[in-house]
Amino acid sequence: MQMKLEDGWQKNATWFGNIPIHPLGYRTAFECIIEGDVSLEERRDRIFGAYLQRSVSVGLMRTRPRALASICCLLQSTIGIVYSAIAASTLLPGGATCWASVWGAALAITINDGCVSAVILQKAYVVHHRPRWMLAFGVLIAVSLPVIVYVTVTSPAILGPTCACTFLYPSYYPWLRFGFYFPMDIIFSAAFIIAIRRQYLRFKTDIWKQVTQDGIQIILCMATSHLICLILVSFELFGTFSAMVLMVDCQHQQAMLHVAWKQKYVRIDVMWPTKSTSNNVATMTSSAGQGFFQSLK
């Protein structure tokens, strides 16, 4: 069950432009932990919960800098490091407030989603010989980013009773994300699986058997993880803190892309077949496809 705010809370809110910031969102996790008449045991629980949340942020910073193989990964690395610094500072005196942490998380997660979707779209577009209908997903990605960020930053951010920072999103927010990303997850996964399967059926070589197995594993792992997280958030199975599932998914997607991209410098002469190609080989141009050859290293 999601937390509810009292009616008329905007009267006591501080306004950032036309965005109201709840008074509870102007506190840091450090201030929340040390203030209040609570027992030592409860204070320890608050500290444990706060550091548990930050461990997810540190995970983002740990995985991102190792995936600098493209502009998207560079952008993800930069925003990940900035957000991790903001999130970690909330545990320090004079650090970032709750609303600053939420805004940073909104930007980091949205940029991550956009970069991952854009890279996969580009590669799916290439391996299917550039069908124009697939470009419609580019428009969907471009529209989704500012919409999701706007809904997030205009939702009140607060520190709950356990000093955990969250934002009270509107009821349609989870379904908004679901509507944007569910079709793309399904289409992109099917696009790569069909392309790989088609080449394997055509050549039936050992390498294509291994590529098919590894490729399906990576793609299905990414798609399944994203779908599960979308469902968990959409049905609010973790209550107010269901949005934290997005952080877990964000970290997992980065880990999977790192597995794919770290094989970028491994030279394997495998190309998509053309009319002039006589060898039983095919080109793997997917970013995720770079990692399909991990076991061949």
N, C-alpha and C positions, 0 to 999 in steps of 0.2 A: 504494500500500500504506500503510495507516494505521500510525502509530507505536504501539509497545506499551510498556507500563510493566512494571517488574519486579513479581513477586508480593510481596505484603505491604508495598507502599509506604505503605499507610495507617498503619503503625506509626510512621513518622517524619513523618506529616502533621500540620498544624495544623488543628484542628477549629473550624468555624464552625457552632455548633449541632450538628446531626447530619450536616453536610456536610464531608467531608475535603478539605483544600486541599493539593495537592502542593507540596513545597518549591520546585520550579522555577516555580511559579505565584506565589510571593511576591517575585519579582524584577521590576524594571522593565526595559523595553527599553534604557534608558540604561545601567543597571548591567551588563546583558549585553554591550552593545557595548564598553564600556571595560574590562571585566574579561577575563581569560583571556590566554594566551600565543598570540596569533594575529598573522599578518602584517598589514602596513598595507593591502594590497590586499583581504584578507578583511574587515578592519574597514570599509573603504569599501563593500564589497558589503553588509555588514550594515546600514550606515546608509542606503544606497540602498533596500534592501528595506523597512526600517522606515518610511521616509518615503513609499514607494510605497503601503504599506498605509494610512497616515494620509491620503493624498490622497483615498481613498474616503470616509473619515469626514468630511473637509472638504467633500466634494461633498454629503453629506447635509445638513450645516449650511447650505450655500450655497443649496440648493433648497428646504428646508422653510420658512424664514421668509417666503417669498413666497407661500405657499399658506395664508393665514389666513382663508379664506372660511367656515369652519365650525368646530364644536367639535372634530371629528376632526382637521382640519388644524392647529388650534391645539395640540392634544395632541401631534400628530406633530412640530410645530415645536419645542415645548418639550423633548420627550425627545431629539430630534435634536441640539439645541444642547448639552444636558447630556452626551450621549454623546460628541459631538465634543470637548468640553473634556476629558473623561476620557481619551479615546484619545490626544489630543495631549499630555497631561501625562505619558504614559508615557515620552516622549523627554526628559524633564527630570529633574534630580536631585531625589529625593524625590517623584516623581510617582506616579500610580496604578500599582498592580502589575498583573501579567498577569491574575490572576483577577478583579480589579475591572473591568478592561477587557472581559473575556469576559462577565461578568454584565451590564455596561452594554449591550453589544452584543445580548445575548439579549433584554433588556427592550425595547430600541429596535426591533429587527427584528420582534419579536412584536407590539408595539403597532402598528407600521406595517402588518403583515399584517392585523391585526384591524380597524384603521380603514378600510383600503382595502376589505376584504371587506364590512364593515358598510355603508359608503356605497353600494357597488354593489348590495348586497342590497336596501337600502331603495328605490333607484330602480328596480331590476328588479321589485320587489314592486308599485310604483305603476303602472308602465307596462303591467303585465299585469293591472291591475284587482284587485289584492290577493288573489291565490290563497293560501289558507291553507297549502297544502302547502309553499310556498316558505319559510314561517317555520321549517321544520325546519332550514334552513341557519343560522338565527340561533342555534339551540341548538348546532349543530356549531361555529360560530365561538366561542361562549362557552366550550365545553369545550376547544377546541384551545389557547387562549391559556395557561391555567395549566399544562396538561400539557407543552407544549413548553418553557416557561420552566423548569419543575421538572427536566426531563430535562437541560437545558443546564447549569443551575447545579450539579447534582449530578455532572456529568462533570468529571474533573480538567483544569484549565487549566495549561498549561506553556509555557515559552519554549524553542523548539527550538534546534538547533545554529546556525541562522542568526539567532537572536534574534527570530524571528517568533513572536508569541503566538497560540496556538490552543487548542482544547479537544479532548480525546480522547473523542469521543462514542461511545455504544454502537452496535452494528451496525444496530439497528432504528430509530435516530433519523431517518435520511434517509427511510426508508419511512413513518415516522410522519407526517412533514410531507407526503409525497406523498399519503398516504391522506386527510389532512384537506383539502388544497387542490386536488387534481386534480379531484374531482367538482364543486367550486364553480367552478373556472375554466371547465370545459366547460359547465355549466348556465347560468352568468351570460352567457357569450359568446353561447351559442345564444339566450338569452332576448332580449337586445338586438338581435341580428341579425334574429330572427324579427319582433320588433315593428317595426323600421324597414322591413324588407322588406314587411311587410303593409300599412303605410301608403303606401309607394311604389306598390305594385301597385294600391292602391285609388284613388289620386289621379293618379299618373303626371305630376307636375309637375316642372319643372326643379329647384325647390328640394329636392324629395324625392330627386331623383337625386343632388344634391350632398351632401345629408345622409347618404344611404345610403353613398356612397363614403367620405366623411370618417369617418362613424361606424364602418364596418367596419374602416377602416384603424387607428383608435385602439384599438378593442376587440381586434382580432386581434393588434395589436402588443403590447398588455399581456398578453393571454392566452398568446401564443406565447413571449414573453420569460419569463414565469413558469414555463411548462411546460418550456422548455429548461433553466432553472436547476434546477428540481426533478429533472430527469433527470440533469443533471451531478452534482448532490449525491448522488442516490440510488445511482448507479453508481460514485461516488467516483473520477471521472475525473481529479481533481487531487490524489488521495491525501488526506493529513491536512488539507490546506488547501482541500479542496472546500467547506467551510463558508463560505469567503470569497466564494464565488459568491453567497451569499445577500445580502451587502452590495451587490454590483453590482445584483442584482435589486431590492433595496430602493430604491436610488438611482434606478433606471430607472422604477419605479412612481411615485415621487414626481415625477419630471420629467414623466411622462405626465399625472398628475393636475393638475399645475400648468398644463400646456397646456390642459386642459379647464376648470379653474376660473378662469383669468385672463379668460375671456370672460363671467364672471358679470354684469358691469355693462354689457355690450353689449345693448341692448334690441332684440329681434327678436320681432315679434308672430307667433309660430308656436305653435299650440295643438293638443292632441289633440282629434280631432273628437268631438262628442257629437250626440245626436239633434236638439238645437236649433241645431246649427252648420250653416250653409249654405255657408260658405266652404271652399275646398279647402285647409285648413290642418290642422295637427295639433300637439299639445303635446309638446314634448321636455322631459321632467322628469328625465332622467338626469344625474347629476353629470358623467359623461363626456360626456353629450350637450351640455353647455354648450360644450365645445370643438369640437363638430361644425360649428359655424358660424364657425370661425376664418377660413375663406377668404371669408366674406361680410362681413367687417369693413369 
